[in-house]
Amino acid sequence: MRKIHWVVLLVLLALPFAGMAQERKGAFEIEPFIGDFANLSGDALPGGSLWGINLGYMMGDRFTLEASWSKLAAKGEDGDLYGLRGLWHFRPEHKLVPFVLVGAGQVSLMDDDDYLFEVGAGLKYSLSRLVGLRVDLREVFSGNDYFKQNLAYTLGLTLQFGGTDRPEVVVELTPDLDEDGVRDSLDYCWNTPPSSPVWKMVVDTRGCPLDEDGNGVPDYKDDGDGDGVINYNDACPATLKGYPVKADGCDKDTDGDGLVDGREMELGTDINNPDTDGDKLTDFDEVTKYGTDPLKADTDGDGLSDYDEIFVYKTDPLKADTDGDGFLDGEEVLTYKSDPTVAGDVYLALFGEKAIFYNLNQAAIRKDAGPVLDETAAFLAQYTAAKLHITGNTCSLGSENHNMKLSLRRAEAAKAYLVKKGVDAGRIITEGLGESAPKFDNKTNEGRKQNRRSDLTVQ
């Protein structure tokens, strides 16, 4: 049974010091146990084994009243120990509970009954709400000469029933006043501010804000984009240097046109006026959408405002002559009432419709046609992009086939005249219509004279 010494010692070393409460007020305990005892004085038993049972009731928050019976054996001698003990518990709310005890009773040994008095200490350890372990070390005094002063040590299995559960133990930690995850007892920077809506505060193991660039200033106090707002408050951490910003570090847009003040300052536009040039287009749209000049109402200088070109006339605000006919868009709209998106229509407005006439069955150019053709040549020389369409016609006299050929000769004769005047032949288109397109009544002599003609139009 001496091996019980080592069992008791190992149990004591293995017990952890945390967890739920073991000792419950109002609980009953039944505890079978085994152990040894050793003689400390006198002609007594040299030692022996113990086994028995304890019955206890926890009467208060820390006090248990316990009845005990032990059987002892040494060198063939058996005896009984009876006792009543009081146990005082320390830390009864924990899983491991130290206690001290004092008790009195009777020893029956060698056919003699004598008093018994004992003091000691021990540990209880809860394995579950029902089951636990207990170790005792007691010094026992008695009036029996064979069991006068002895040291008893026991190991028991505790069964605990009923009682009121204690609240779970709450371990109070050192406070973390700045809530940075590092307790104040370890925190070298105890006033670290919390994360802001735009900056996540990160601290090192000492509780100090990071300084990753090593400039001696915590990163949250740096001004990464140089806009005058520290990173901790900067909702726009990449604004361009020199651009005016608001308190949150984002670009100012004083006039609300979508173009930030810094960009307007570069362009020279008015930060207080969303439409600097007054053309009804915002500065933002002119710069980012249309590519027009926000400082000029008429970017291409054609006489039409950028707004009118885009939304009214559908012309190109960056091109003064949208249709490329040699006339400014403004001239076509305001002067000639022509369409600035259609090439050639202005020539028709300027030139009008002209005609020259021929003698019966003749294609020769008459003297009265000279001034008309000379004027046409001068027009084509002035407007080099214009082209001329000459349409030959006849009256109804003669066969249809003859008249078709005659009408084409008349158109070609007019063309030859103009070419001699210096007009490029490639700019003149001729066509013979014969008698198919009379403008006057062929039943009258006057009407037939008017149908013997060539019509001149420009495009």
C-alpha positions as CSV (number, residue, x, y, z in Angstrom):
1,M,0.0,0.0,0.0
2,R,3.0,2.3,0.2
3,K,2.5,2.9,-3.5
4,I,-0.5,5.0,-2.6
5,H,2.0,7.7,-1.6
6,W,3.0,8.2,-5.2
7,V,-0.6,8.0,-6.4
8,V,-1.6,10.9,-4.1
9,L,1.5,12.9,-5.1
10,L,0.8,12.5,-8.9
11,V,-2.8,13.5,-8.5
12,L,-1.8,16.7,-6.6
13,L,0.6,17.7,-9.4
14,A,-1.8,17.0,-12.2
15,L,-4.8,19.0,-11.0
16,P,-5.4,22.2,-13.1
17,F,-6.4,25.4,-11.3
18,A,-9.5,26.7,-13.2
19,G,-13.0,25.8,-14.3
20,M,-16.5,25.5,-12.9
21,A,-17.3,25.3,-9.2
22,Q,-17.2,22.0,-7.4
23,E,-18.6,22.7,-4.0
24,R,-22.3,23.5,-4.0
25,K,-24.3,24.8,-1.1
26,G,-26.9,22.2,0.1
27,A,-25.2,19.3,-1.7
28,F,-24.7,15.8,-0.2
29,E,-21.4,14.0,-0.7
30,I,-20.6,10.3,-0.6
31,E,-16.9,9.5,-0.8
32,P,-15.3,6.1,-0.7
33,F,-11.5,6.3,-0.1
34,I,-8.3,4.4,0.3
35,G,-5.0,5.4,1.9
36,D,-2.1,4.8,4.3
37,F,-1.1,6.0,7.7
38,A,2.4,6.3,9.3
39,N,3.3,6.3,13.0
40,L,4.8,9.5,14.3
41,S,5.5,8.6,18.0
42,G,5.5,5.9,20.8
43,D,5.3,2.1,20.7
44,A,2.6,2.1,18.1
45,L,1.7,0.4,14.9
46,P,4.5,1.1,12.3
47,G,1.9,2.0,9.7
48,G,-0.7,0.4,7.5
49,S,-3.5,0.8,5.1
50,L,-6.8,2.7,5.4
51,W,-10.1,2.4,3.5
52,G,-13.5,3.7,4.3
53,I,-16.3,6.2,3.4
54,N,-17.2,9.8,4.2
55,L,-20.7,11.2,4.2
56,G,-21.0,15.0,4.0
57,Y,-23.4,17.8,3.7
58,M,-22.5,21.4,2.8
59,M,-24.3,23.5,5.2
60,G,-23.1,26.9,4.2
61,D,-21.2,28.7,1.4
62,R,-17.9,27.3,2.5
63,F,-18.6,24.8,5.4
64,T,-19.3,21.1,5.2
65,L,-20.2,18.8,8.1
66,E,-18.9,15.3,7.5
67,A,-19.3,11.9,9.2
68,S,-16.5,9.4,8.5
69,W,-15.7,5.7,9.0
70,S,-12.3,4.1,8.3
71,K,-11.0,0.6,8.5
72,L,-7.3,0.4,9.3
73,A,-5.0,-2.6,9.1
74,A,-1.4,-3.2,10.2
75,K,0.5,-6.4,11.0
76,G,-2.6,-8.4,11.2
77,E,-4.3,-6.0,13.6
78,D,-7.5,-4.3,12.4
79,G,-9.3,-1.4,13.8
80,D,-12.0,1.1,13.2
81,L,-12.0,4.9,13.2
82,Y,-15.3,6.9,13.7
83,G,-15.3,10.7,13.4
84,L,-17.3,13.9,12.8
85,R,-15.5,16.6,10.9
86,G,-15.9,20.1,9.8
87,L,-14.4,21.2,6.5
88,W,-13.7,24.8,5.6
89,H,-13.3,25.4,1.8
90,F,-11.2,28.0,0.1
91,R,-12.1,29.1,-3.5
92,P,-15.3,27.0,-3.5
93,E,-16.4,28.6,-6.7
94,H,-13.5,27.0,-8.6
95,K,-12.9,23.5,-10.0
96,L,-9.9,22.9,-7.7
97,V,-10.9,23.6,-4.1
98,P,-8.4,23.6,-1.2
99,F,-9.8,22.9,2.3
100,V,-8.8,22.5,6.0
101,L,-10.5,20.2,8.4
102,V,-10.8,19.5,12.1
103,G,-12.6,16.6,13.6
104,A,-13.2,14.3,16.6
105,G,-14.3,10.8,17.2
106,Q,-13.4,7.3,18.4
107,V,-10.8,4.7,17.6
108,S,-11.4,1.0,18.3
109,L,-8.2,-0.9,18.3
110,M,-6.7,-3.8,20.3
111,D,-10.0,-4.3,22.1
112,D,-9.9,-0.8,23.4
113,D,-12.0,2.2,22.6
114,D,-10.4,5.6,22.9
115,Y,-11.0,9.2,21.8
116,L,-9.7,10.5,18.5
117,F,-8.9,14.1,17.4
118,E,-7.6,15.1,13.9
119,V,-6.6,18.2,11.9
120,G,-5.5,18.4,8.3
121,A,-5.9,19.8,4.8
122,G,-6.7,18.6,1.4
123,L,-7.8,19.3,-2.2
124,K,-11.0,18.5,-4.0
125,Y,-11.1,18.5,-7.8
126,S,-14.3,18.3,-9.9
127,L,-14.3,16.0,-12.9
128,S,-18.0,16.7,-13.6
129,R,-21.0,18.0,-11.8
130,L,-21.4,14.5,-10.2
131,V,-17.9,13.1,-9.9
132,G,-14.7,14.4,-8.3
133,L,-11.5,13.4,-6.6
134,R,-10.3,14.2,-3.1
135,V,-6.9,13.9,-1.4
136,D,-6.5,14.4,2.4
137,L,-3.5,14.7,4.7
138,R,-4.4,14.5,8.4
139,E,-2.6,14.3,11.6
140,V,-4.5,12.0,13.9
141,F,-4.2,12.0,17.8
142,S,-5.9,9.4,20.0
143,G,-5.8,7.9,23.5
144,N,-4.9,4.5,22.2
145,D,-1.2,3.7,22.8
146,Y,-1.0,1.8,19.5
147,F,-2.4,4.7,17.5
148,K,-1.3,7.7,19.5
149,Q,0.0,10.1,16.8
150,N,-0.2,9.2,13.2
151,L,-0.1,10.8,9.8
152,A,-2.9,9.7,7.5
153,Y,-3.2,10.3,3.8
154,T,-6.1,9.2,1.6
155,L,-7.4,9.4,-2.0
156,G,-11.1,9.3,-2.5
157,L,-13.7,9.4,-5.2
158,T,-16.4,12.0,-4.5
159,L,-20.0,11.7,-5.6
160,Q,-21.9,15.0,-5.1
161,F,-25.7,15.2,-5.3
162,G,-28.0,18.2,-5.4
163,G,-27.1,21.7,-4.2
164,T,-27.2,25.1,-5.8
165,D,-24.9,25.7,-8.8
166,R,-22.5,28.5,-8.4
167,P,-22.3,31.2,-11.1
168,E,-19.5,30.7,-13.6
169,V,-16.3,32.3,-12.6
170,V,-15.5,35.5,-14.5
171,V,-11.9,36.2,-14.8
172,E,-11.3,39.9,-14.6
173,L,-8.7,41.0,-17.1
174,T,-6.6,44.1,-17.1
175,P,-8.7,46.8,-18.8
176,D,-8.0,48.0,-22.4
177,L,-9.2,51.6,-22.2
178,D,-8.3,52.5,-25.8
179,E,-9.7,49.2,-27.1
180,D,-6.8,48.5,-29.4
181,G,-6.5,44.8,-28.4
182,V,-3.5,45.4,-26.1
183,R,-4.3,45.4,-22.4
184,D,-3.3,48.6,-20.5
185,S,-0.7,46.7,-18.5
186,L,1.2,45.9,-21.7
187,D,0.2,49.1,-23.7
188,Y,2.9,51.6,-24.3
189,C,0.5,53.9,-26.2
190,W,-2.6,53.7,-24.1
191,N,-4.5,56.6,-25.8
192,T,-4.5,55.1,-29.4
193,P,-7.6,56.4,-31.1
194,P,-10.1,53.9,-32.5
195,S,-10.5,53.2,-36.3
196,S,-12.2,56.0,-38.2
197,P,-14.7,55.5,-41.0
198,V,-11.9,55.8,-43.5
199,W,-8.9,54.4,-41.6
200,K,-8.4,51.0,-39.9
201,M,-6.2,51.5,-36.9
202,V,-3.5,48.8,-36.6
203,V,-1.1,48.6,-33.7
204,D,2.1,46.7,-33.0
205,T,2.6,44.2,-30.1
206,R,3.3,47.2,-27.8
207,G,-0.1,48.8,-28.6
208,C,1.4,51.6,-30.6
209,P,0.1,52.7,-34.0
210,L,2.2,51.5,-37.0
211,D,4.8,53.7,-38.6
212,E,5.6,51.7,-41.7
213,D,7.5,54.4,-43.5
214,G,9.7,55.0,-40.4
215,N,9.5,58.7,-40.5
216,G,8.8,58.9,-36.7
217,V,5.1,59.8,-37.3
218,P,2.4,57.2,-37.0
219,D,0.9,56.3,-40.3
220,Y,-2.5,57.5,-39.4
221,K,-1.1,61.0,-38.7
222,D,0.7,61.1,-42.1
223,D,-0.7,63.0,-45.1
224,G,-0.1,60.5,-47.9
225,D,-1.4,62.7,-50.7
226,G,-0.2,66.0,-49.3
227,D,-3.6,67.6,-49.4
228,G,-3.4,68.9,-45.8
229,V,-5.8,66.2,-44.4
230,I,-4.2,63.4,-42.3
231,N,-4.8,59.8,-43.4
232,Y,-7.0,59.2,-40.4
233,N,-9.6,61.7,-41.8
234,D,-8.9,61.4,-45.5
235,A,-11.8,59.8,-47.4
236,C,-10.0,60.4,-50.7
237,P,-6.4,59.5,-50.1
238,A,-5.3,60.0,-53.7
239,T,-6.2,63.6,-54.6
240,L,-3.8,65.5,-56.8
241,K,-1.3,67.7,-55.0
242,G,-2.4,71.3,-55.0
243,Y,-6.1,70.6,-55.6
244,P,-8.4,72.3,-53.1
245,V,-10.1,69.7,-50.9
246,K,-12.9,69.6,-48.3
247,A,-12.5,68.6,-44.7
248,D,-12.8,65.0,-45.6
249,G,-9.9,65.2,-48.0
250,C,-12.0,64.9,-51.2
251,D,-11.9,67.4,-54.1
252,K,-13.9,70.6,-53.9
253,D,-16.4,71.3,-56.6
254,T,-17.7,74.8,-55.6
255,D,-20.1,75.3,-58.5
256,G,-21.3,71.7,-58.6
257,D,-20.6,71.3,-62.3
258,G,-18.8,68.0,-61.9
259,L,-15.4,69.5,-62.6
260,V,-13.4,69.8,-59.5
261,D,-11.9,73.1,-58.5
262,G,-8.3,72.0,-59.0
263,R,-9.0,71.1,-62.6
264,E,-11.0,74.3,-63.2
265,M,-8.0,76.3,-61.9
266,E,-5.8,74.5,-64.4
267,L,-8.2,75.3,-67.3
268,G,-8.8,78.9,-66.2
269,T,-12.6,78.4,-65.8
270,D,-14.7,80.0,-63.0
271,I,-15.0,77.7,-60.0
272,N,-18.1,79.6,-59.0
273,N,-19.9,79.3,-62.3
274,P,-20.8,76.0,-63.8
275,D,-21.0,77.5,-67.3
276,T,-18.0,79.9,-67.6
277,D,-18.5,80.9,-71.3
278,G,-22.4,81.0,-71.0
279,D,-23.1,78.7,-73.9
280,K,-25.6,76.6,-71.9
281,L,-23.1,73.7,-71.7
282,T,-21.5,73.0,-68.3
283,D,-17.8,73.3,-68.1
284,F,-17.7,69.6,-67.1
285,D,-19.6,68.5,-70.3
286,E,-17.4,70.7,-72.5
287,V,-14.2,69.2,-71.1
288,T,-15.1,65.6,-70.6
289,K,-18.0,64.9,-73.1
290,Y,-17.8,67.2,-76.1
291,G,-14.2,68.4,-76.1
292,T,-15.1,72.0,-76.6
293,D,-13.5,75.0,-75.1
294,P,-15.2,75.9,-71.8
295,L,-13.8,79.4,-72.2
296,K,-15.4,80.0,-75.6
297,A,-19.1,79.8,-76.4
298,D,-18.2,79.2,-80.1
299,T,-15.1,76.9,-80.0
300,D,-14.7,76.6,-83.8
301,G,-15.5,80.3,-84.5
302,D,-18.1,79.5,-87.2
303,G,-20.7,81.8,-85.8
304,L,-22.8,79.2,-84.0
305,S,-22.6,78.5,-80.3
306,D,-21.4,75.1,-79.2
307,Y,-24.8,74.4,-77.7
308,D,-26.6,75.2,-80.9
309,E,-24.2,73.1,-83.0
310,I,-24.7,70.1,-80.8
311,F,-28.4,70.2,-80.0
312,V,-30.0,72.4,-82.7
313,Y,-28.2,72.1,-86.0
314,K,-26.4,68.8,-85.3
315,T,-23.1,70.2,-86.6
316,D,-19.6,69.6,-85.4
317,P,-18.7,72.2,-82.7
318,L,-15.0,71.6,-83.4
319,K,-15.3,72.0,-87.2
320,A,-16.2,75.4,-88.7
321,D,-17.4,73.8,-92.0
322,T,-19.2,70.6,-91.0
323,D,-20.1,69.5,-94.6
324,G,-16.8,70.8,-96.1
325,D,-18.5,72.9,-98.8
326,G,-16.4,75.9,-98.2
327,F,-19.0,77.8,-96.2
328,L,-19.0,78.3,-92.4
329,D,-21.8,76.6,-90.6
330,G,-22.9,79.9,-89.3
331,E,-23.0,81.4,-92.8
332,E,-25.1,78.6,-94.1
333,V,-27.6,78.8,-91.2
334,L,-27.8,82.6,-90.8
335,T,-27.0,84.0,-94.2
336,Y,-28.0,81.4,-96.8
337,K,-30.6,79.4,-94.8
338,S,-29.0,76.2,-96.1
339,D,-28.3,73.0,-94.2
340,P,-24.7,73.0,-92.8
341,T,-24.7,69.2,-92.8
342,V,-25.4,68.9,-96.5
343,A,-22.6,69.8,-99.0
344,G,-23.7,71.8,-102.0
345,D,-27.0,73.1,-101.0
346,V,-25.6,76.6,-100.4
347,Y,-24.4,76.7,-104.0
348,L,-28.0,76.3,-105.1
349,A,-29.0,79.2,-102.9
350,L,-26.3,81.4,-104.3
351,F,-26.4,80.4,-107.9
352,G,-30.1,79.7,-108.3
353,E,-31.3,78.1,-111.6
354,K,-30.1,79.4,-114.9
355,A,-31.0,78.5,-118.5
356,I,-29.7,79.3,-122.1
357,F,-31.8,78.9,-125.2
358,Y,-31.2,77.6,-128.7
359,N,-32.6,78.1,-132.3
360,L,-34.8,75.4,-133.8
361,N,-32.9,72.2,-134.5
362,Q,-29.6,74.0,-133.5
363,A,-27.0,73.3,-130.7
364,A,-24.8,76.4,-131.3
365,I,-24.4,78.8,-128.4
366,R,-26.3,82.0,-129.2
367,K,-25.0,85.5,-128.3
368,D,-27.7,85.9,-125.6
369,A,-26.3,82.8,-123.8
370,G,-22.8,84.2,-123.5
371,P,-23.5,86.4,-120.4
372,V,-25.2,83.5,-118.6
373,L,-22.3,81.1,-119.3
374,D,-19.7,83.8,-118.4
375,E,-21.4,84.3,-115.0
376,T,-21.5,80.6,-114.5
377,A,-17.8,80.3,-115.2
378,A,-17.0,83.1,-112.8
379,F,-19.1,81.4,-110.1
380,L,-17.3,78.1,-110.5
381,A,-14.0,79.9,-110.4
382,Q,-14.9,81.5,-107.1
383,Y,-16.4,78.3,-105.5
384,T,-14.0,75.7,-106.5
385,A,-15.8,72.9,-104.6
386,A,-19.0,73.4,-106.6
387,K,-20.0,71.2,-109.5
388,L,-22.2,72.1,-112.5
389,H,-25.0,70.0,-113.9
390,I,-26.1,70.9,-117.5
391,T,-29.4,69.4,-118.7
392,G,-30.2,69.7,-122.5
393,N,-33.9,69.8,-123.7
394,T,-35.8,70.1,-127.0
395,C,-39.3,71.0,-128.1
396,S,-41.6,68.3,-129.4
397,L,-40.9,68.9,-133.1
398,G,-38.9,66.1,-134.8
399,S,-38.5,62.5,-133.8
400,E,-37.9,61.4,-130.2
401,N,-34.5,59.8,-131.1
402,H,-33.4,62.9,-133.0
403,N,-34.4,65.1,-130.1
404,M,-32.6,63.0,-127.5
405,K,-29.3,63.3,-129.5
406,L,-29.9,67.1,-130.1
407,S,-30.5,67.7,-126.4
408,L,-27.2,66.1,-125.5
409,R,-25.3,68.1,-128.1
410,R,-26.8,71.3,-126.7
411,A,-25.6,70.4,-123.2
412,E,-22.1,69.5,-124.5
413,A,-21.9,72.8,-126.4
414,A,-22.5,74.7,-123.2
415,K,-19.9,72.6,-121.5
416,A,-17.3,73.3,-124.2
417,Y,-17.9,77.0,-123.8
418,L,-17.2,76.8,-120.1
419,V,-14.1,74.7,-120.5
420,K,-12.8,77.3,-122.9
421,K,-13.4,79.8,-120.1
422,G,-11.1,77.8,-117.8
423,V,-13.6,75.5,-116.0
424,D,-12.3,72.0,-115.3
425,A,-14.3,69.6,-117.5
426,G,-14.4,67.2,-114.5
427,R,-16.6,69.6,-112.6
428,I,-19.3,69.6,-115.3
429,I,-21.9,66.9,-115.7
430,T,-24.0,66.9,-118.9
431,E,-27.3,65.1,-119.6
432,G,-29.7,65.1,-122.6
433,L,-33.4,64.7,-121.8
434,G,-34.8,65.2,-125.3
435,E,-38.4,66.3,-125.3
436,S,-39.2,64.3,-122.2
437,A,-39.1,67.1,-119.6
438,P,-40.9,70.2,-121.1
439,K,-41.4,73.1,-118.8
440,F,-43.7,74.9,-121.2
441,D,-46.6,74.1,-123.5
442,N,-45.3,72.5,-126.8
443,K,-48.6,73.3,-128.5
444,T,-47.7,76.9,-128.8
445,N,-44.9,78.5,-130.7
446,E,-43.8,80.5,-127.6
447,G,-43.8,77.4,-125.5
448,R,-41.7,75.4,-127.9
449,K,-39.1,78.3,-128.0
450,Q,-38.9,78.1,-124.2
451,N,-38.4,74.3,-124.3
452,R,-35.4,74.6,-126.6
453,R,-32.9,75.2,-123.8
454,S,-30.3,73.9,-121.4
455,D,-30.8,74.2,-117.6
456,L,-27.8,74.9,-115.4
457,T,-27.7,74.0,-111.7
458,V,-24.8,73.8,-109.3
459,Q,-24.3,71.3,-106.5
